[in-house]
Structure formats: C-alpha cells, structure tokens
Amino acid sequence: MRSTTVKQIMTADPVIISPETSLKDASIKMIAIDCGILPVGAKDNITGIITDRDIVIRAVANGKDTSKEKVANYMTRVLYTCDENDSLEEAADLMRENNVSRLIVTNSDGAVTGILTFGHILRNDANPLEVSKVVQHATRARAGARPM
C-alpha cells in the first residue's frame, strides 16, 4: 500500500491575509471559509499564522478591541512546515516533534500550497490501518523518554 501524501488530504490554496488585517476581519474570514487558521503574509513569504485560539487567548481574553488590533501583533511567528509530497507519517512526526496540530504545506519552490491539520489525518474516509500507523507516529515516545 502506497502511503498517502500530504498533498492528497491538505486544504489546498489557503486564504493568506495581510499582517495589517484587523483581528475582527481575520475572524470574519475564518467564519466565512470555516477554518481556524490563516497564514499571514504572501504566498511566497509567510511571516506567521493567526489562529482562532491566538485571537481569543491573546486579544479577546485581555479585553482588546478586535476591530482596532492588527494581526501582526497577535500572530504566531514560529512556523512549522512540511512539503506537499511528504507522507502522513512524516507530517505526524513533525507535529509530534514540535507539539503542534497544524502545518503549513509548501511545494519544492517554498511557496505555500496548503494547510495540514491533525483533523485531516483523522478524516472519515481514511484507511483505518493508515490512520493507526500515523497516530503511532504522532504519539510515539521520544528517544530516551520514559513512560509515565
């Protein structure tokens, strides 16, 4: 059985927003396209990501006016990426190693082509044996780690 690639299940061509976008407008965009993450910058130069959690935890919970606050001040600047031709196992390893559940997907030129979430991996039409294998990658203990 050939492994599924990231490209086969990712959300392709994600909406990319400007760092100058207001948090309110970013939230409205998330609602409109039914997602919880937006890359920030340009297709060939992503400078961060903004998530629904970033907006709630960093701005709303602190009483900020989301119509006045800019994405640039609340986005996550550390990005974790995978290649669109990576296997799901490779992507799961990256997620585990970096303690994230979402990856920006790029092509061989470094341009953003999609977003992969752990939810994509657990999709309804997935082969149960493949999902089991990927979950094992995502949850396996790090070398030298002792089980609790």
C-alpha positions, 0 to 999 in steps of 0.5 A: 500500500502506497502511503498517502501524501500530504498533498492528497488530504491538505486544504489546498490554496489557503486564504493568506491575509495581510499582517495589517488585517484587523483581528475582527476581519481575520475572524470574519474570514475564518467564519466565512471559509470555516477554518481556524487558521490563516497564514499571514503574509504572501504566498511566497513569504509567510511571516506567521499564522493567526489562529482562532485560539491566538485571537481569543487567548491573546486579544479577546481574553485581555479585553482588546478591541478586535476591530482596532488590533492588527494581526501582526501583533497577535500572530504566531511567528514560529512556523512549522512546515512540511512539503506537499509530497511528504507522507502522513507519517512524516507530517505526524512526526513533525507535529509530534516533534514540535507539539503542534496540530497544524502545518503549513504545506509548501511545494519544492519552490517554498511557496505555500500550497496548503494547510495540514491539520491533525483533523485531516489525518483523522478524516472519515474516509481514511484507511483505518490501518493508515490512520493507526500507523500515523497516530503511532507516529504522532504519539510515539515516545521520544528517544530516551523518554520514559513512560509515565 
